[in-house]
């Protein structure tokens, strides 16, 4: 018998961690500690190897040192954020103690959290669990709308389009700070605006429902919306979809 809610099953599986650090001793110790806490841990010696492994395993969280040979933490983070499948993956930086500039630059580049070295392993575990739980909440919220009534959603979209087309277009809201969307995010946004549910979007884009949930949750964050109806309204008012 098939699982009636495969996306929930995927979210609740053991979190996969990618640990990227060029210090063998630290890498081994942190891996052992995280595995004792129940995480699945894959390691990489630098950003280049980390990028290769990230594409293969699609981790739930990436923990990366900042200063590494070949490709440092910033280089790895840039690749992660620009990738369609990995762009929403939480990243935690390990930084040298007192390096405020590293932390500031990291946050500006899109890192989710940081830990100064040396660090308390228990605190690292707590921070990893925190970003995992936050990601699960976003995925659960996105998945919740996958079960929304299709007819009701289509009706709401029709009403929004009608309101905008009959109203004064000059008075329709235009957000002065439209976020940048990746091509895949833009595709998902267009399909959501057409009234498709996550399962249908996944089929059209030839990806998994879990990935669609990630894209929808990222769209919620970028647009400051909290439901598909709000998201569609935002997209229509700002002429982001046709």
Secondary structure, DSSP 4 states (H G I P E B T S, - for coil): ---TTHHHHHHTSPPEEEEE-S-HHHHHHHHHHHHHTT-EEEEESSHHHHHHHHHHH--SEEEEESS-SSS-HHHHHHHHHH-TTTTT-EEEEEEETT-HHHHHHHHHHT--EEEEES--HHHHHHHHHHHHHHHHHHHHHHHHGGGS-HHHHHHHHHHHHHHHHHS-GGGS---TTPPP--HHHHHHHHHHHTT--HHHHHHHHTS-HHHHHHHHHHHHHHHT--SHHHHHHHHHHTT---
